[in-house]
Amino acid sequence: MASLSADADRSEPRLWQRIRGISWGLILLICAPAGFGIAVLYSAADGSMEPWAAKQTIRFASALILMVGAALVDIRHWFRAAYWVYAIVLALVVAVDLRGFVGLMNVAVVLALARYFHSLSSEEIGRIRYLILPALTVGVPAALVLKQPDLGTAVILLLSGAVLYFIVGVRLRYFALTAAAAAAALPGVWHLLRDYQKSRIYTFLDPDSDPLGAGYHILQSKIALGSGGLFGKGFLQGSQSHLSFLPEKQTDFIFTTLAEEFGLVGGLGLLALYSMIIVFGFAIALRSRNHFGRLLGLGIATNLFLSVFINIAMVMGVIPVVGVPLPLISYGGTAMLAVMLGFGLLLNVGVHRDTRLNRSGERRPG
């Protein structure tokens, strides 16, 4: 036993090996949309680094250091800390004066679910009593976030949880039962929604019903998207954003600002960068030799996909406006912190891809 322990300790990569094992190509890909976002924030402020671009640059640089630091931590430490991270972030979400931390809840839920499902056998995953706790792990914060209210984050929490349930092999009949229960609960959920949230759904169904009120955001967004054409109006030349017709041009609707100035080509270029990051993330996850790392990497990559899809679909009017920021692009400190911490965990999975963990999260030889 002592020999096995010594072998396990020797197999732990040294610091320089961890640094060398970081996917620096992924970091370069991450920097590309972040730089794009800073440029768009500069333009949105009429060619000024204040009030958004300068702060966003500092936040990204600081978060970049945090990301690399998170990547270098022993993956066993993240395994052990998973439930603590979840509990702390949940407490922050509950705290009224710290509601900005809801963005971190996505990462914390993925981390906690990855640990929980790693510790289960395939037989246990097939038994419903073992699925109640992870359901509460997702459902409780989703309900709290919805109450804040933050419909977009709540939707991402639920969808991310559902994806991880599917990945670990939960039986399809449980998904069918959950879907039926959710459909039955819709009338009750509708009554829980705030008036402005109901208004957003009505507006989605008929944007022209209130063009100067609830439908103003999405109508102006569509005008800006259409006016950008194929190649856009040019950097610093966006009329809808510069003339203040477009609300929230630096946060939720920043993709519209970008598309107006850089056109369809610019929008597709950004989507190509996101696609490469997501594919890179899935590749890192699938190469991991431990179940915890695979689930963690797949969960983080799925979170990114959902955030990008929901934000862009929202500003195009494909889905109701739910208030989800565009990762690495939208202005905001907590949003940047959450997405970069997620990337740090993803990089960590890549650094420790050859590490084997037993069900307790301890290193095992082989």
Disulfide bonds with the S-S distance in Angstrom:
none
